[in-house]
Amino acid sequence: MPGAFLLQRSADRQFYFNLRAANHKAILTSERYRTKASAQKGIQAVRDNAAADARYSRRASSDGKHYFVLLAANGESLGTSETYTSSGAMQAGIQAVKRNAPTATVVDRT
């Protein structure tokens, strides 16, 4: 199965999505959106920005783990990765987003 965007509702009834790789592992989690239409626009923005390496902000958490944030052209966060134990693993996560986002289907679980 190719990658997929899982569009879901949170406990507080807001919308969010996870980009999952072919192995079903979440590789990017969005912010929460008030409307489904806004979340759908967020999915399109991930598709539009995923290929550009400059859109990935590589960061370290307070406990020294690595993660990245995918940013839109205006600098807004589109999604955040899980944490990784090494920068190499984080880079592999970025490559997974680049590979999966452009062709990922949308699975609407709202």
N, C-alpha and C positions, 0 to 999 in steps of 0.2 A: 504494500500500500504506500502511495506517495505521502508526502507531508500534508498536514491539514491544519487549518485554523479552526479551533473549537470555540464557537461563540456561545457564551454562557451568561447566567445571571448569578450575582452574588447573593449572600444572605440578606443584604439590605436592598435587594431588587435592582441594583445597578448592573450594567452590562460590562463584560470584559472578554478577552479572548486569550487563548494559549496557542502558540504555534508549536505543533508537534512534528517531530521528525518521523520518518518512515517506521522507526522502531517504537513509535508511540510515546517517546520521551519528550516532555515539554522542554523547548529550547528558548522560548521567549514568552513572557507574560505581560500583557498590556496593563495600562492604568485602568481605572474604572471610569465608565461613561454613564451619563444620565439617560441617554437614549440609545436605542438599538441602531438608529441611523448613524449616530456619532461613532459607535463601535465599528460599524461597517466601513466608515470613512477611515478609521484607524487601521483596519486591515489593509485597505488599499494603500495607505501611506506606508505601511511596512513593506508591501510589495514594491512600491515606488522607490524606497530608500535603501532596501536591503543590499543591493549590489555595491553601493558606494562605501568604500572602506573608511572614508573620512566621517561617516555618519555614526561610527561606533566609538563611544566613549569608554575606554578601558579603565577600570577602577579597581581599588582594593578596599575590602571591608575592614572594619576595626580589628577583626581577628586575623587579618592577613590573607584572607581568601580573595580570589580574583573573580570579577564579574564584569559584565558590560551592559551599557544602556544604548539602545538604538535611538538615534535622534532624527527628528524631521529637519527639513531645511531651515526652519525658523528656530531650531534649538530645543523645541519641545520634546519631551520623552515620548516615544512610541511603545517602548517595552523594555523590560529588564530580564536579564538571564538569571539562571540559578548561580550559586557560587561554585567556584572550581578551586582545586587545591594547587594548581599551577597555572602560570600564564600560557603554557602550551595547550593545556586543556581548554582554557578560555578561548584561545585562538581557534581551536577545533570547533567550539560552539559557535563562534562567529561564522566560520565556513559553513556550518550546518544551516544557519539562518540564510546565508547567501544562496545556498543550494535549494532549500525547500520553499522559501517565501514566494518566489515568483510564480510557481505553478501549484501551490498548495490549494486544495479545495476548501470550501467553507462548510463546516458541519454545524448547523444551527441547533443548539440544545436549549433554546430559550422557550 
